[in-house]
Amino acid sequence: MADKQISLPAKLINGGIAGLIGVTCVFPIDLAKTRLQNQQNGSRLYSNMSDCLIKTIRSEGYFGMYRGAAVNLTLVTPEKAIKLAANDFFRQHLSKDGKLTLVKEMLAGCGAGTCQVIVTTPMEMLKIQLQDAGRIEAQRKLMPETVTAGTVTKSPTAMQLTRELLKEKGIAGLYKGLGATLLRDVPFSIIYFPLFANLNNFGKRGVEGPAPFYVSFLSGCLAGSTAAVAVNPVDVIKTRLQSLNRGSTEDTYSGVGDCIRKIMANEGPSAFLKGAYCRALVIAPLFGIAQVVYFFGIGEYFLSFLPKREK
């Protein structure tokens, strides 16, 4: 995938298909990550990822692990489309004779990460509310002292949440946590794209030959998980800022700086690594699956059925 020339429409199809398959496969781990990141000292319901998933299945059933998946499945294709198109655009305008320096590769990744938050922020905002609703419900049953007396917990749909946010706060309601999302996604892309390209180059067959499939696969997994863990502290901040419902003993935050100060004071620096291994387990397969889709040329296969223009 990394070496062969692929048209932009094929990239968009491949990215969309990879996103849909990836989200379906790893969404339960992503749900565990959100719930682990959101629980604070004094209201710890889950001890680790497996404990979270087991308790989720017991209290909400198997499909409880897929709360919020519909939002991701709906918006993952436009998110990938924007990210890939933006990365292509910036690489094309920054390259000289088809070659990019490491700094320019990082700048292209920075541009792609900046553009993708147009879709990523509202997608994450809605997904987090749906994922975390089960944690609040479970706290009410198992740890009633952490939930305000008389509080009625609901399981709203994505459409209900969207209407409520637009009615109460306008479009800004869907973009709560935009700054934190930028602080996460821009560094992620700056790390991922150059790291993948350079790791993939180590496995090339000869000077101009393409890298074998397994090298691209492993490079994608390693680069993705490395970037994911590197930006996990910002992901914790973003998750906390975007969560609307909290227990009575849990902190609220006015912004990124306030969130950092309160986490450091009340939970210590280790709290910024909450859910890091979950995030690595989510991101690595996503990029591995993307390599499989690109390797088999699924996008090109679909495009081959379209009538070709006569020159």
Salt bridges, closest charged atoms under 4 A:
ASP3 OD1 - LYS204 NZ 3.55
ASP30 OD1 - LYS33 NZ 3.94
ASP30 OD2 - LYS127 NZ 2.76
ASP51 OD2 - LYS55 NZ 3.24
GLU60 OE2 - ARG35 NH1 2.87
GLU60 OE1 - ARG67 NE 2.96
ASP88 OD1 - LYS11 NZ 2.80
GLU124 OE2 - LYS127 NZ 3.29
GLU124 OE1 - ARG184 NH1 3.62
GLU124 OE1 - LYS238 NZ 2.78
ASP132 OD1 - ARG135 NE 2.62
GLU137 OE1 - ARG67 NH2 3.42
ASP185 OD1 - ARG184 NE 2.77
ASP235 OD2 - LYS33 NZ 2.89
ASP235 OD1 - ARG184 NH1 2.83
GLU250 OE2 - ARG135 NH1 2.79
ASP258 OD2 - LYS262 NZ 3.41
GLU267 OE2 - ARG240 NH1 2.94
GLU267 OE1 - LYS274 NZ 2.96
